[in-house]
Amino acid sequence: MAFKLSSELVDATKGSGDAIRKKEETHRMAEANRAFTYFR
């Protein structure tokens, strides 16, 4: 577990990790759905 945490931290500093990828995907989805907020 310590190895996975350390590798994730190293990947985060490089800008390429599962957490970074998930964050960017979430932001992309939010940006895409922003246009539909006026239809409520």
PDB file of N, CA, C and O in Angstrom:
ATOM      1  N   MET A   1       0.825  -1.193   0.000  1.00  0.00           N
ATOM      2  CA  MET A   1       0.000   0.000   0.000  1.00  0.00           C
ATOM      3  C   MET A   1       0.868   1.254   0.000  1.00  0.00           C
ATOM      4  O   MET A   1       0.546   2.235  -0.671  1.00  0.00           O
ATOM      5  N   ALA A   2       1.949   1.225   0.740  1.00  0.00           N
ATOM      6  CA  ALA A   2       2.838   2.382   0.768  1.00  0.00           C
ATOM      7  C   ALA A   2       3.437   2.629  -0.615  1.00  0.00           C
ATOM      8  O   ALA A   2       3.633   3.775  -1.021  1.00  0.00           O
ATOM      9  N   PHE A   3       3.722   1.550  -1.326  1.00  0.00           N
ATOM     10  CA  PHE A   3       4.285   1.692  -2.669  1.00  0.00           C
ATOM     11  C   PHE A   3       3.282   2.330  -3.617  1.00  0.00           C
ATOM     12  O   PHE A   3       3.644   3.191  -4.418  1.00  0.00           O
ATOM     13  N   LYS A   4       2.015   1.912  -3.531  1.00  0.00           N
ATOM     14  CA  LYS A   4       0.986   2.487  -4.402  1.00  0.00           C
ATOM     15  C   LYS A   4       0.792   3.973  -4.111  1.00  0.00           C
ATOM     16  O   LYS A   4       0.632   4.780  -5.027  1.00  0.00           O
ATOM     17  N   LEU A   5       0.809   4.324  -2.821  1.00  0.00           N
ATOM     18  CA  LEU A   5       0.654   5.728  -2.443  1.00  0.00           C
ATOM     19  C   LEU A   5       1.819   6.548  -2.960  1.00  0.00           C
ATOM     20  O   LEU A   5       1.624   7.633  -3.509  1.00  0.00           O
ATOM     21  N   SER A   6       3.023   6.041  -2.789  1.00  0.00           N
ATOM     22  CA  SER A   6       4.188   6.792  -3.252  1.00  0.00           C
ATOM     23  C   SER A   6       4.195   6.920  -4.773  1.00  0.00           C
ATOM     24  O   SER A   6       4.556   7.969  -5.307  1.00  0.00           O
ATOM     25  N   SER A   7       3.799   5.862  -5.465  1.00  0.00           N
ATOM     26  CA  SER A   7       3.771   5.954  -6.927  1.00  0.00           C
ATOM     27  C   SER A   7       2.688   6.913  -7.397  1.00  0.00           C
ATOM     28  O   SER A   7       2.871   7.599  -8.403  1.00  0.00           O
ATOM     29  N   GLU A   8       1.570   6.973  -6.694  1.00  0.00           N
ATOM     30  CA  GLU A   8       0.512   7.924  -7.059  1.00  0.00           C
ATOM     31  C   GLU A   8       0.975   9.357  -6.817  1.00  0.00           C
ATOM     32  O   GLU A   8       0.677  10.246  -7.615  1.00  0.00           O
ATOM     33  N   LEU A   9       1.695   9.588  -5.733  1.00  0.00           N
ATOM     34  CA  LEU A   9       2.220  10.928  -5.464  1.00  0.00           C
ATOM     35  C   LEU A   9       3.239  11.343  -6.519  1.00  0.00           C
ATOM     36  O   LEU A   9       3.250  12.493  -6.957  1.00  0.00           O
ATOM     37  N   VAL A  10       4.086  10.417  -6.922  1.00  0.00           N
ATOM     38  CA  VAL A  10       5.065  10.720  -7.969  1.00  0.00           C
ATOM     39  C   VAL A  10       4.350  11.022  -9.276  1.00  0.00           C
ATOM     40  O   VAL A  10       4.705  11.970  -9.976  1.00  0.00           O
ATOM     41  N   ASP A  11       3.345  10.222  -9.608  1.00  0.00           N
ATOM     42  CA  ASP A  11       2.579  10.470 -10.829  1.00  0.00           C
ATOM     43  C   ASP A  11       1.856  11.811 -10.765  1.00  0.00           C
ATOM     44  O   ASP A  11       1.751  12.506 -11.776  1.00  0.00           O
ATOM     45  N   ALA A  12       1.358  12.179  -9.591  1.00  0.00           N
ATOM     46  CA  ALA A  12       0.647  13.452  -9.446  1.00  0.00           C
ATOM     47  C   ALA A  12       1.587  14.630  -9.678  1.00  0.00           C
ATOM     48  O   ALA A  12       1.189  15.632 -10.273  1.00  0.00           O
ATOM     49  N   THR A  13       2.819  14.519  -9.217  1.00  0.00           N
ATOM     50  CA  THR A  13       3.761  15.611  -9.451  1.00  0.00           C
ATOM     51  C   THR A  13       4.133  15.716 -10.922  1.00  0.00           C
ATOM     52  O   THR A  13       4.436  16.802 -11.415  1.00  0.00           O
ATOM     53  N   LYS A  14       4.110  14.587 -11.623  1.00  0.00           N
ATOM     54  CA  LYS A  14       4.387  14.597 -13.059  1.00  0.00           C
ATOM     55  C   LYS A  14       3.168  15.025 -13.868  1.00  0.00           C
ATOM     56  O   LYS A  14       3.285  15.375 -15.042  1.00  0.00           O
ATOM     57  N   GLY A  15       2.004  14.995 -13.235  1.00  0.00           N
ATOM     58  CA  GLY A  15       0.778  15.379 -13.927  1.00  0.00           C
ATOM     59  C   GLY A  15       0.121  14.234 -14.656  1.00  0.00           C
ATOM     60  O   GLY A  15      -0.734  14.450 -15.515  1.00  0.00           O
ATOM     61  N   SER A  16       0.509  13.018 -14.325  1.00  0.00           N
ATOM     62  CA  SER A  16      -0.086  11.861 -14.997  1.00  0.00           C
ATOM     63  C   SER A  16      -0.318  10.760 -13.977  1.00  0.00           C
ATOM     64  O   SER A  16       0.594  10.004 -13.643  1.00  0.00           O
ATOM     65  N   GLY A  17      -1.525  10.680 -13.495  1.00  0.00           N
ATOM     66  CA  GLY A  17      -1.882   9.636 -12.547  1.00  0.00           C
ATOM     67  C   GLY A  17      -3.369   9.383 -12.621  1.00  0.00           C
ATOM     68  O   GLY A  17      -4.094  10.100 -13.311  1.00  0.00           O
ATOM     69  N   ASP A  18      -3.824   8.374 -11.920  1.00  0.00           N
ATOM     70  CA  ASP A  18      -5.251   8.063 -11.951  1.00  0.00           C
ATOM     71  C   ASP A  18      -6.079   9.202 -11.374  1.00  0.00           C
ATOM     72  O   ASP A  18      -7.145   9.520 -11.901  1.00  0.00           O
ATOM     73  N   ALA A  19      -5.603   9.819 -10.299  1.00  0.00           N
ATOM     74  CA  ALA A  19      -6.347  10.913  -9.677  1.00  0.00           C
ATOM     75  C   ALA A  19      -6.406  12.124 -10.605  1.00  0.00           C
ATOM     76  O   ALA A  19      -7.450  12.763 -10.728  1.00  0.00           O
ATOM     77  N   ILE A  20      -5.301  12.436 -11.249  1.00  0.00           N
ATOM     78  CA  ILE A  20      -5.255  13.573 -12.178  1.00  0.00           C
ATOM     79  C   ILE A  20      -6.167  13.305 -13.369  1.00  0.00           C
ATOM     80  O   ILE A  20      -6.910  14.186 -13.801  1.00  0.00           O
ATOM     81  N   ARG A  21      -6.106  12.085 -13.896  1.00  0.00           N
ATOM     82  CA  ARG A  21      -6.942  11.718 -15.038  1.00  0.00           C
ATOM     83  C   ARG A  21      -8.418  11.809 -14.676  1.00  0.00           C
ATOM     84  O   ARG A  21      -9.224  12.299 -15.467  1.00  0.00           O
ATOM     85  N   LYS A  22      -8.774  11.340 -13.483  1.00  0.00           N
ATOM     86  CA  LYS A  22     -10.170  11.378 -13.025  1.00  0.00           C
ATOM     87  C   LYS A  22     -10.633  12.827 -12.868  1.00  0.00           C
ATOM     88  O   LYS A  22     -11.757  13.165 -13.241  1.00  0.00           O
ATOM     89  N   LYS A  23      -9.763  13.686 -12.312  1.00  0.00           N
ATOM     90  CA  LYS A  23     -10.114  15.095 -12.135  1.00  0.00           C
ATOM     91  C   LYS A  23     -10.342  15.772 -13.486  1.00  0.00           C
ATOM     92  O   LYS A  23     -11.314  16.508 -13.656  1.00  0.00           O
ATOM     93  N   GLU A  24      -9.455  15.528 -14.439  1.00  0.00           N
ATOM     94  CA  GLU A  24      -9.603  16.140 -15.757  1.00  0.00           C
ATOM     95  C   GLU A  24     -10.854  15.640 -16.466  1.00  0.00           C
ATOM     96  O   GLU A  24     -11.534  16.405 -17.149  1.00  0.00           O
ATOM     97  N   GLU A  25     -11.158  14.354 -16.302  1.00  0.00           N
ATOM     98  CA  GLU A  25     -12.365  13.799 -16.909  1.00  0.00           C
ATOM     99  C   GLU A  25     -13.617  14.429 -16.301  1.00  0.00           C
ATOM    100  O   GLU A  25     -14.572  14.732 -17.016  1.00  0.00           O
ATOM    101  N   THR A  26     -13.611  14.625 -14.993  1.00  0.00           N
ATOM    102  CA  THR A  26     -14.748  15.249 -14.319  1.00  0.00           C
ATOM    103  C   THR A  26     -14.931  16.689 -14.781  1.00  0.00           C
ATOM    104  O   THR A  26     -16.058  17.136 -14.993  1.00  0.00           O
ATOM    105  N   HIS A  27     -13.836  17.412 -14.936  1.00  0.00           N
ATOM    106  CA  HIS A  27     -13.920  18.796 -15.395  1.00  0.00           C
ATOM    107  C   HIS A  27     -14.423  18.863 -16.839  1.00  0.00           C
ATOM    108  O   HIS A  27     -15.197  19.755 -17.188  1.00  0.00           O
ATOM    109  N   ARG A  28     -13.982  17.918 -17.678  1.00  0.00           N
ATOM    110  CA  ARG A  28     -14.460  17.873 -19.056  1.00  0.00           C
ATOM    111  C   ARG A  28     -15.954  17.613 -19.114  1.00  0.00           C
ATOM    112  O   ARG A  28     -16.671  18.235 -19.899  1.00  0.00           O
ATOM    113  N   MET A  29     -16.426  16.683 -18.272  1.00  0.00           N
ATOM    114  CA  MET A  29     -17.858  16.369 -18.242  1.00  0.00           C
ATOM    115  C   MET A  29     -18.656  17.585 -17.763  1.00  0.00           C
ATOM    116  O   MET A  29     -19.720  17.881 -18.306  1.00  0.00           O
ATOM    117  N   ALA A  30     -18.150  18.284 -16.755  1.00  0.00           N
ATOM    118  CA  ALA A  30     -18.845  19.460 -16.243  1.00  0.00           C
ATOM    119  C   ALA A  30     -18.902  20.557 -17.299  1.00  0.00           C
ATOM    120  O   ALA A  30     -19.920  21.233 -17.444  1.00  0.00           O
ATOM    121  N   GLU A  31     -17.825  20.729 -18.023  1.00  0.00           N
ATOM    122  CA  GLU A  31     -17.796  21.743 -19.082  1.00  0.00           C
ATOM    123  C   GLU A  31     -18.778  21.387 -20.195  1.00  0.00           C
ATOM    124  O   GLU A  31     -19.443  22.266 -20.745  1.00  0.00           O
ATOM    125  N   ALA A  32     -18.869  20.108 -20.525  1.00  0.00           N
ATOM    126  CA  ALA A  32     -19.790  19.670 -21.572  1.00  0.00           C
ATOM    127  C   ALA A  32     -21.238  19.828 -21.126  1.00  0.00           C
ATOM    128  O   ALA A  32     -22.099  20.159 -21.942  1.00  0.00           O
ATOM    129  N   ASN A  33     -21.517  19.601 -19.862  1.00  0.00           N
ATOM    130  CA  ASN A  33     -22.884  19.687 -19.356  1.00  0.00           C
ATOM    131  C   ASN A  33     -23.297  21.104 -18.979  1.00  0.00           C
ATOM    132  O   ASN A  33     -24.460  21.347 -18.656  1.00  0.00           O
ATOM    133  N   ARG A  34     -22.364  22.028 -19.017  1.00  0.00           N
ATOM    134  CA  ARG A  34     -22.668  23.412 -18.652  1.00  0.00           C
ATOM    135  C   ARG A  34     -23.725  24.008 -19.582  1.00  0.00           C
ATOM    136  O   ARG A  34     -24.538  24.828 -19.156  1.00  0.00           O
ATOM    137  N   ALA A  35     -23.713  23.602 -20.834  1.00  0.00           N
ATOM    138  CA  ALA A  35     -24.660  24.139 -21.808  1.00  0.00           C
ATOM    139  C   ALA A  35     -26.090  23.736 -21.482  1.00  0.00           C
ATOM    140  O   ALA A  35     -27.028  24.442 -21.853  1.00  0.00           O
ATOM    141  N   PHE A  36     -26.273  22.629 -20.804  1.00  0.00           N
ATOM    142  CA  PHE A  36     -27.613  22.128 -20.529  1.00  0.00           C
ATOM    143  C   PHE A  36     -28.219  22.680 -19.242  1.00  0.00           C
ATOM    144  O   PHE A  36     -29.332  22.293 -18.886  1.00  0.00           O
ATOM    145  N   THR A  37     -27.529  23.566 -18.535  1.00  0.00           N
ATOM    146  CA  THR A  37     -28.064  24.090 -17.278  1.00  0.00           C
ATOM    147  C   THR A  37     -29.237  25.037 -17.510  1.00  0.00           C
ATOM    148  O   THR A  37     -30.042  25.240 -16.600  1.00  0.00           O
ATOM    149  N   TYR A  38     -29.356  25.612 -18.682  1.00  0.00           N
ATOM    150  CA  TYR A  38     -30.427  26.571 -18.943  1.00  0.00           C
ATOM    151  C   TYR A  38     -31.760  25.898 -19.262  1.00  0.00           C
ATOM    152  O   TYR A  38     -32.795  26.564 -19.285  1.00  0.00           O
ATOM    153  N   PHE A  39     -31.748  24.597 -19.506  1.00  0.00           N
ATOM    154  CA  PHE A  39     -32.963  23.889 -19.886  1.00  0.00           C
ATOM    155  C   PHE A  39     -33.793  23.427 -18.703  1.00  0.00           C
ATOM    156  O   PHE A  39     -34.823  22.786 -18.911  1.00  0.00           O
ATOM    157  N   ARG A  40     -33.399  23.717 -17.484  1.00  0.00           N
ATOM    158  CA  ARG A  40     -34.150  23.267 -16.304  1.00  0.00           C
ATOM    159  C   ARG A  40     -35.412  24.045 -16.130  1.00  0.00           C
ATOM    160  O   ARG A  40     -36.165  23.798 -15.188  1.00  0.00           O
TER     161      ARG A  40
END
